[in-house]
Amino acid sequence: MPAGAVQRVPDLVAAVAERERVDGPRWVWASTARLYPRLIEAGVRVGRCHDLELVESLLLGHAGRYGEPRSVRAAWARLRGEPVPSDRTPQEESAQASLFDDDREEAADDIEQVVAVHAEQQRAIAGLDGFALLAAAESAGALVAAEMGHDGLPWSADEHDALLTELLGPRPSGGLRPRKLQDLADRISAAFGPRVHVNPDSPAQILKAFASAGLPVASTRAHVLKRLDHPAVPLLLEYKELSRLHTAHGWAWLDTWVSGGRLRPEYVVGGVVSGRWATSGGGALQIPRVLRKAVVADPGWALVVADAAQLEPRVLAALAGDRAFTDAAAHGDLYAALSDVFHDEGGQGMGEAHRGVSEANRGVRGVGSPQGAGMSARDKAKLALLSAMYGGGTGEAVQLLGVLKSRFPDAFEYVEAAARAGESGRLVRSRLGRTCPPPSAGWRELTSAGDGDTSPIGAAAQALRSRGRFTRNFVVQATAADWALALLGSLRRRLTVLGQARLVFFQHDEVIVHTPAELAGDVVAAVHDSADEARRLLFGDTPVVFPMEIAVVDRYADAK
């Protein structure tokens, strides 16, 4: 409930700063992404908030209405039984007056809508187990995203330019290819013959050139090209890799996204249906390994790089409550702890493995399966777990899945149940209640025919298996996203106490903190404590551990 009546203040930023200093309330506003950057720019940071748009999106998803308009205006209209307006585009939002504009006459009406929508959300959340934590974590994540966008990831433009020059040659002008790419392009054409000119950026020309050489292929994907014995193949693979770097993170990217020694991407909280983040610019979630040398701490500062080891298998262990699997997940290296189970491929349970699991995964293209020869027991454990979480596999993976099913039946059944729910068109949820989107109308029409083609290669069967693989992984990946958000919120709170240390990067299960070097030890302790708090918040007293692999370095490339 609101703390009092609507108050008009001459300086809203100053008023927020004062209230934050006095009692640190949980601020309720329409959108952190739109409103909070203005506060940060004015030097004001808040401890807690409730993001109405993000929470509305979560509640709509839980009700099976994923993707419906989530704005305060839309939620207000739903409350009143009125036509629901579409959400504004980002361009339209930026053109609108905001809560911080003093001359907005309809401000009181907006406050009325905010209060009413918040009250309705609180009522809905109260009836959903775990959802209050999800709403708080998602809102805290939005604060982190805005702050990281403002603070930026330390980035050396000089290092970046030097790396590009080393790999591609000097910066070209006039839209020309860099020297290294042009040299590779010339050699690719020469490899097909003296009179042949092939544009390596044109898949159609590449396919035509291979066909003329008596090597017809269906695509130019790397795994397809690697099967060919032709001198152009290694050149094409090198060209594709370097061209990708030039296009996605070349000099144009550097000019656009790096300024003042900082990369400032635009994070999108919950941008993926599983709750993982996305970016609307800057590509921070796809920083090539080679460019990590450009992520350099300021003088006298350090980067604390931390990632959760084997996060999703550990999440599955905590979700399923399988005693044997949980015991293994109480150790540092989960795959090593499970390796004894996979030492004897011909042991008990392998016959059942092949019969039961191959039937469940017939016709499913899932996790690739390397040849069994030479695989270590640890590798087998890893392959079995990934196959269980991501769906199926062939050959060796099928047999290893059978071992997993025999030794850890509750863990196997947890993801199998999620897959069956997906194939039947039902919704599945994360630990805290994040919900997968419902199947499309086209999917329902295709799979409801009944007397249609349900063979393993039929369209209906493929659609069923595809959704089953999606929901199988969703319950694990979405819960991992819940855990990561809880970690972020806890770590942000602890870093605020430390003072100058700042979260500057987040990607799925990895965080980077930029900190004065003398505080690095305290930051490391804060990361460990935050991971343990996230474990307890989601899973109570589970014996499953969520170890963090942490490195204190001057540059990101030295962390791994």
Sequence and secondary structure as in RCSB ss.txt:
>XXXX:A:sequence
MPAGAVQRVPDLVAAVAERERVDGPRWVWASTARLYPRLIEAGVRVGRCHDLELVESLLLGHAGRYGEPRSVRAA
WARLRGEPVPSDRTPQEESAQASLFDDDREEAADDIEQVVAVHAEQQRAIAGLDGFALLAAAESAGALVAAEMGH
DGLPWSADEHDALLTELLGPRPSGGLRPRKLQDLADRISAAFGPRVHVNPDSPAQILKAFASAGLPVASTRAHVL
KRLDHPAVPLLLEYKELSRLHTAHGWAWLDTWVSGGRLRPEYVVGGVVSGRWATSGGGALQIPRVLRKAVVADPG
WALVVADAAQLEPRVLAALAGDRAFTDAAAHGDLYAALSDVFHDEGGQGMGEAHRGVSEANRGVRGVGSPQGAGM
SARDKAKLALLSAMYGGGTGEAVQLLGVLKSRFPDAFEYVEAAARAGESGRLVRSRLGRTCPPPSAGWRELTSAG
DGDTSPIGAAAQALRSRGRFTRNFVVQATAADWALALLGSLRRRLTVLGQARLVFFQHDEVIVHTPAELAGDVVA
AVHDSADEARRLLFGDTPVVFPMEIAVVDRYADAK
>XXXX:A:secstr
  SSS    S HHHHHHHHHHHT  EEEES HHHHHHHHHHTT   SEEEEHHHHHHHHHHHTT TTS  SHHHH
HHHHHT        HHHHHHS  TT TT TTHHHHHHHHHHHHHHHHHHHHTSTTHHHHHHHHHHHHHHHHHHHH
H EE  HHHHHHHHHHHH S   TT   HHHHHHHHHHHHHT TT    TT HHHHHHHHHHTT   S   HHHH
TT   THHHHHHHHHHHHHHHHHHSHHHHHHHEETTEE   EETT STTS  EESSS GGG  GGGGGG B  TT
EEEEEEEETTHHHHHHHHHH  HHHHHHTTSS HHHHHGGGGS TTSTTHHHHHHHHHHHTTT   S    STT 
 HHHHHHHHHHHHHH    THHHHHHHHHHHH HHHHHHHHHHHHHHHTT   B TT  B     HHHHHHHT S
SS  STTSHHHHHHHHHHHHHHHHHHHHHHHHHHHHHHHHHHHHHHHHSS EEEEEETTEEEEEEEGGGHHHHHH
HHHHHHHHHHHHHHTT S    EEEEEESBGGGG 
